[in-house]
Amino acid sequence: MMSIPAEAVGLDYFPCRYGASKAVFRGPKRDLTQPYVAVLGGSATFGKYVARPYPALVEQALGRPVANLGGLNAGPDFYLSDPATLDVAARAQVAVVQVTGADALSNPFYSVHSRRNDRFLAATLALRRLFPQVDFTDIHFTRHLLQVLERSDAVAQARVVAVLKRAWLDRMRQLLSRLPTRRVLVWLADAVPPETAVGLDPAPAFIDRAMLDALRPEVDAVVIATPSARARSLASLDMTYPETEAAQAACLPGAAVHAEVAADLAPVLRGLP
């Protein structure tokens, strides 16, 4: 399927809510009165631009409901600021958590939007003192912020990144502690976790192997889902998006990648007691 202008056809994400949460998730809404799996993550988990994201494919493979709790541009703060969604996730048999970047969370240097965690809200006094030469007025996204900081003073930006990494580990431990005892992390990226992550690219930003290893005692498994070259090459052909959003679509996995992620994840979930 080729990309189709939104004016002609658009995907129906069947938006729905669970429990008392005000957050809107991808549907159709699942029946949570029977045992289910909860999947948490960002835009890739939500499955933007694809008809059947990996949570739906895992559901088919397992034969039990999988609630897609992925949020657009969501990170750990999305869930930690929404107790109602955490309650839904905590009642699942198993929780799957997509690894998202360390740039998209509030920290001692800046705050992010509670729902769209990629939105930069404000610099703290600590960041303003560290970068007195930077005007934060026209910065609206965390990625742009960190690019500006690096261009302004790479050494000082490295101090910010170190704090982001520590904050990410702390926030992920908080999130995992609120989930059921059966927990699985999913690394969904074009390459395996790097030994050292110091830049925004490749995504997820600033996350490296040591950080994932630090979380292994908190989970039953870490699934490293790296798409094949063939799946990546199909991304522009198996997604539906308006031409005005082509750049955004290029940063997200296509349907073939979702199929490979589901194929990696389903056996792991099936093998959990």
C-alpha positions as CSV (number, residue, x, y, z in Angstrom):
1,M,0.0,0.0,0.0
2,M,1.4,3.4,-1.0
3,S,1.1,6.6,1.0
4,I,-2.3,8.1,0.3
5,P,-3.2,11.8,0.7
6,A,-5.3,12.3,3.8
7,E,-7.9,14.1,1.6
8,A,-8.5,10.8,-0.2
9,V,-8.4,8.3,2.7
10,G,-7.2,8.3,6.3
11,L,-6.7,5.6,8.9
12,D,-9.4,5.2,11.5
13,Y,-7.6,4.8,14.8
14,F,-10.9,4.0,16.6
15,P,-9.9,6.4,19.5
16,C,-11.0,5.1,22.9
17,R,-10.5,5.6,26.7
18,Y,-9.9,3.1,29.4
19,G,-11.1,3.4,33.0
20,A,-11.1,6.9,34.4
21,S,-8.2,8.1,32.2
22,K,-8.7,11.2,30.1
23,A,-6.0,10.0,27.7
24,V,-7.2,8.8,24.3
25,F,-5.7,5.5,23.0
26,R,-5.9,3.5,19.8
27,G,-8.8,1.2,19.6
28,P,-11.1,-0.5,19.1
29,K,-11.5,-0.7,22.8
30,R,-10.6,-4.1,24.3
31,D,-12.6,-6.1,26.8
32,L,-10.6,-5.9,30.0
33,T,-12.9,-8.1,32.0
34,Q,-10.8,-11.1,30.9
35,P,-7.0,-11.6,31.2
36,Y,-5.2,-9.2,28.9
37,V,-1.8,-7.8,28.0
38,A,-1.1,-4.0,28.2
39,V,1.4,-2.4,25.9
40,L,2.9,1.0,26.8
41,G,5.1,3.2,24.5
42,G,5.3,6.1,22.2
43,S,4.1,6.8,18.6
44,A,5.6,3.6,17.3
45,T,3.5,1.5,19.7
46,F,0.4,3.6,19.0
47,G,1.0,2.6,15.4
48,K,0.7,5.9,13.7
49,Y,0.2,5.6,9.9
50,V,-0.1,1.8,10.0
51,A,-3.3,-0.2,9.8
52,R,-2.3,-3.0,12.2
53,P,0.4,-2.1,14.7
54,Y,2.4,-4.7,16.6
55,P,0.1,-4.8,19.7
56,A,-2.8,-5.9,17.4
57,L,-0.6,-8.5,15.7
58,V,0.5,-9.8,19.1
59,E,-3.1,-10.1,20.1
60,Q,-3.8,-12.2,17.1
61,A,-0.9,-14.4,17.8
62,L,-1.7,-14.9,21.5
63,G,-5.5,-15.2,21.2
64,R,-6.1,-12.9,24.1
65,P,-6.8,-9.1,24.4
66,V,-4.0,-6.7,24.0
67,A,-4.7,-3.1,25.1
68,N,-2.7,-0.7,23.1
69,L,-1.9,2.1,25.7
70,G,0.7,3.7,23.4
71,G,0.6,7.5,23.3
72,L,1.7,9.8,20.6
73,N,5.2,11.1,21.6
74,A,4.8,9.5,25.0
75,G,7.5,8.5,27.4
76,P,7.6,7.5,31.1
77,D,6.1,10.8,32.2
78,F,3.0,10.2,30.2
79,Y,2.1,7.3,32.4
80,L,3.5,8.5,35.7
81,S,1.3,11.6,35.4
82,D,-1.8,9.5,34.7
83,P,-2.7,7.2,37.6
84,A,-5.8,5.9,35.9
85,T,-3.9,4.5,32.9
86,L,-1.3,3.0,35.3
87,D,-4.2,1.3,37.1
88,V,-5.3,-0.3,33.8
89,A,-1.7,-1.4,33.0
90,A,-1.2,-2.7,36.6
91,R,-4.2,-5.1,36.2
92,A,-2.9,-6.7,33.1
93,Q,-1.3,-10.2,33.2
94,V,1.7,-8.8,31.5
95,A,2.9,-5.3,30.7
96,V,5.1,-4.6,27.6
97,V,7.0,-1.3,27.7
98,Q,8.6,0.2,24.6
99,V,11.9,1.9,25.3
100,T,11.6,5.6,24.5
101,G,14.2,8.3,24.5
102,A,15.7,10.1,27.5
103,D,15.1,13.5,26.0
104,A,11.4,13.4,26.5
105,L,11.0,13.6,30.2
106,S,11.0,16.4,32.8
107,N,14.3,16.7,34.7
108,P,16.3,19.2,36.7
109,F,17.0,21.2,33.6
110,Y,13.7,21.5,31.8
111,S,10.0,20.4,31.9
112,V,7.9,18.6,29.3
113,H,4.2,18.4,28.5
114,S,2.6,15.7,30.6
115,R,0.9,14.1,27.6
116,R,3.1,15.0,24.6
117,N,6.4,14.3,26.2
118,D,8.4,15.7,23.2
119,R,7.0,19.2,23.9
120,F,9.5,21.4,25.8
121,L,7.6,23.7,28.2
122,A,10.2,25.6,30.2
123,A,13.8,25.8,31.2
124,T,14.7,25.7,34.9
125,L,16.9,28.2,36.6
126,A,19.7,25.6,36.5
127,L,19.6,25.4,32.7
128,R,19.4,29.1,32.3
129,R,22.5,29.5,34.5
130,L,24.3,26.8,32.5
131,F,23.4,28.4,29.2
132,P,23.0,32.1,29.8
133,Q,23.6,32.8,26.1
134,V,20.6,30.8,24.9
135,D,17.2,32.3,24.3
136,F,14.6,29.6,25.0
137,T,11.6,31.7,23.7
138,D,11.2,30.0,20.3
139,I,12.1,26.4,21.4
140,H,9.0,24.1,21.6
141,F,10.4,20.6,21.3
142,T,13.0,18.7,23.3
143,R,14.9,17.6,20.3
144,H,15.3,21.1,19.0
145,L,16.3,22.2,22.5
146,L,19.1,19.7,22.8
147,Q,20.3,20.5,19.3
148,V,20.5,24.2,20.3
149,L,22.4,23.4,23.5
150,E,24.9,21.3,21.6
151,R,25.6,24.0,19.1
152,S,25.9,26.5,21.9
153,D,28.2,24.6,24.2
154,A,28.8,20.9,23.6
155,V,30.6,20.4,26.9
156,A,27.7,21.9,28.9
157,Q,25.2,20.0,26.8
158,A,27.0,16.8,27.8
159,R,26.3,17.6,31.5
160,V,22.6,17.9,30.6
161,V,22.7,14.6,28.8
162,A,24.2,12.9,31.8
163,V,21.4,14.2,34.0
164,L,18.8,13.0,31.4
165,K,20.2,9.5,31.5
166,R,20.0,9.3,35.3
167,A,16.5,10.8,35.2
168,W,15.4,8.2,32.6
169,L,16.6,5.3,34.7
170,D,14.9,6.6,37.8
171,R,11.7,7.3,35.9
172,M,11.7,3.9,34.2
173,R,12.2,2.1,37.6
174,Q,9.3,4.1,38.9
175,L,7.1,3.1,36.0
176,L,8.1,-0.6,36.1
177,S,7.3,-0.7,39.8
178,R,3.7,0.4,39.1
179,L,3.2,-2.4,36.6
180,P,2.3,-6.1,37.1
181,T,5.0,-8.6,38.1
182,R,5.3,-9.8,34.5
183,R,7.1,-7.1,32.5
184,V,8.8,-7.0,29.2
185,L,10.9,-4.3,27.6
186,V,10.9,-3.8,23.8
187,W,13.8,-2.1,22.1
188,L,12.3,-1.0,18.7
189,A,15.0,0.7,16.7
190,D,16.9,0.3,13.4
191,A,20.0,-0.9,15.2
192,V,20.9,-2.8,18.4
193,P,21.5,-0.7,21.6
194,P,24.9,1.1,21.2
195,E,27.7,0.7,23.7
196,T,27.7,4.4,24.2
197,A,24.8,6.8,23.4
198,V,25.7,10.5,23.4
199,G,23.5,11.9,20.6
200,L,19.9,12.3,19.7
201,D,20.4,9.8,16.9
202,P,19.9,7.0,16.5
203,A,16.7,6.8,18.4
204,P,15.8,6.2,21.2
205,A,17.8,9.2,22.2
206,F,20.7,8.7,24.7
207,I,19.8,5.1,25.6
208,D,22.7,2.7,25.5
209,R,23.3,-1.0,26.4
210,A,24.4,-0.3,30.0
211,M,21.1,1.5,30.7
212,L,19.1,-1.4,29.4
213,D,21.2,-3.8,31.4
214,A,20.5,-1.8,34.5
215,L,16.8,-2.5,34.1
216,R,17.1,-6.2,33.3
217,P,16.6,-7.2,37.0
218,E,13.3,-5.3,36.9
219,V,11.8,-7.3,33.9
220,D,11.3,-10.8,32.7
221,A,12.8,-10.1,29.3
222,V,14.3,-7.5,27.0
223,V,13.2,-8.0,23.4
224,I,15.6,-6.4,20.9
225,A,13.5,-5.8,17.8
226,T,15.6,-4.5,15.0
227,P,13.9,-4.5,11.6
228,S,15.4,-6.2,8.6
229,A,16.6,-4.2,5.6
230,R,13.7,-5.4,3.6
231,A,11.1,-4.3,6.2
232,R,12.7,-0.9,6.4
233,S,12.7,-0.5,2.6
234,L,8.9,-1.1,2.6
235,A,8.1,1.6,5.1
236,S,7.2,4.2,2.5
237,L,4.9,1.7,0.7
238,D,3.0,0.2,3.6
239,M,2.0,3.3,5.6
240,T,-0.9,5.7,5.1
241,Y,-0.2,9.3,5.6
242,P,-0.8,12.7,4.1
243,E,2.0,14.0,2.0
244,T,2.4,16.9,4.4
245,E,3.4,14.4,7.1
246,A,6.0,12.5,5.0
247,A,8.9,13.7,7.2
248,Q,7.1,12.4,10.4
249,A,6.2,9.1,8.8
250,A,9.8,8.6,7.8
251,C,10.8,8.5,11.5
252,L,8.3,5.7,12.3
253,P,8.1,2.0,11.6
254,G,6.0,0.7,8.7
255,A,3.7,-2.3,8.6
256,A,6.4,-4.7,7.7
257,V,8.5,-3.6,10.7
258,H,5.5,-4.0,13.0
259,A,5.0,-7.5,11.7
260,E,8.6,-8.4,12.6
261,V,8.3,-6.8,16.1
262,A,5.2,-8.9,16.7
263,A,7.0,-12.0,15.5
264,D,9.8,-11.3,18.0
265,L,7.6,-10.4,20.9
266,A,4.7,-13.0,20.7
267,P,6.9,-16.1,21.5
268,V,8.4,-14.3,24.5
269,L,5.0,-13.4,25.9
270,R,3.7,-16.9,25.2
271,G,6.6,-18.4,27.2
272,L,5.9,-16.4,30.4
273,P,4.3,-18.5,33.2
